[in-house]
């Protein structure tokens, strides 16, 4: 029933910006956390940023100060504004949501490529 639809990925040069969006449907809980994860080829999936329903945020150290996560609870949409992009940010970015007593749900992923 839960479905996550992502958009906004693309290819940019070092120092560029992208804005990712994820629209969630079918979420019944009012205590769900939403977040962005990324996975580079041959690497493990890692958390990028998360945001609670109360708008508490967490950022990975590698993106702190460059990325901003935000959330529109009315429309169940989460955003990731990515500035000052680096080649090491290149990865598939996945939207995620988690509520108490439920499994994780994932989007299909959107490719972000940053060239030198």
C-alpha positions in Angstrom: 0.0 0.0 0.0 2.9 2.4 0.8 4.4 3.8 -2.4 7.3 6.3 -2.8 7.8 8.2 -6.0 11.1 10.0 -6.5 12.3 12.6 -8.9 15.0 15.2 -9.4 18.1 13.2 -10.1 20.5 14.0 -12.9 24.1 14.8 -14.0 25.9 17.9 -12.8 29.5 19.2 -12.6 31.4 19.6 -9.3 29.9 22.5 -7.4 26.5 22.1 -8.9 23.1 21.7 -7.2 20.2 19.3 -7.5 16.9 19.0 -5.6 15.4 15.6 -5.0 11.7 15.0 -4.3 9.8 12.0 -2.9 6.0 11.8 -2.7 4.7 9.1 -0.3 1.3 7.6 -0.5 -0.5 5.0 1.7 1.2 5.9 5.0 -1.2 5.6 7.9 1.1 6.4 10.8 1.6 10.0 12.0 4.9 9.1 13.6 6.8 8.0 10.5 10.4 9.0 9.7 11.4 9.8 6.2 14.9 9.9 4.8 17.3 9.7 1.9 19.9 7.0 1.5 22.5 6.5 -1.2 24.4 3.6 -2.7 27.4 3.9 -5.0 28.5 1.0 -7.2 30.3 -1.6 -5.1 29.5 0.2 -1.9 27.1 -0.3 1.0 23.9 1.7 1.2 24.4 4.6 3.6 22.1 7.1 5.3 22.3 10.7 3.9 19.7 12.5 6.0 16.5 11.7 7.9 13.6 13.8 9.2 10.9 12.9 11.7 7.2 13.9 11.6 8.2 16.5 14.2 10.8 17.9 11.8 13.9 16.7 13.8 16.7 16.2 11.3 19.9 14.1 11.1 22.7 14.4 8.5 25.6 12.3 7.7 28.9 14.1 8.4 29.9 13.9 4.7 26.9 16.0 3.7 26.5 18.3 6.7 26.4 22.0 5.6 25.9 21.1 1.9 22.6 19.1 1.9 19.2 20.1 3.5 16.3 17.8 4.1 12.8 19.1 4.4 9.3 17.7 4.7 5.8 18.8 3.8 3.6 16.7 6.2 0.4 17.9 4.5 1.4 16.5 1.2 3.7 13.7 2.5 6.6 14.9 0.5 10.2 14.9 1.5 12.9 16.9 -0.3 16.7 16.9 -0.4 18.4 20.0 -1.6 22.0 19.2 -2.6 24.5 22.0 -3.0 28.2 22.1 -3.6 28.1 18.6 -5.1 31.3 16.6 -5.2 32.2 13.5 -7.3 32.0 11.4 -4.2 28.2 12.2 -4.0 27.7 10.1 -7.1 25.3 7.4 -6.2 21.7 6.1 -6.6 19.6 8.0 -4.0 16.7 6.2 -2.4 13.7 7.6 -0.5 12.8 5.7 2.7 10.1 5.7 5.3 9.7 3.8 8.6 6.9 3.8 11.2 6.6 1.8 14.4 5.9 -1.9 13.9 6.3 -1.7 10.1 9.0 -2.6 7.7 11.1 -0.1 5.8 9.7 1.1 2.5 11.9 2.3 -0.3 11.5 4.2 -3.5 12.9 3.0 -6.8 16.0 5.1 -6.6 17.2 8.1 -8.7 20.7 8.5 -10.2 22.9 11.4 -9.2 26.1 11.8 -11.1 28.7 14.5 -10.3 31.6 14.9 -12.8 35.0 16.4 -12.0 
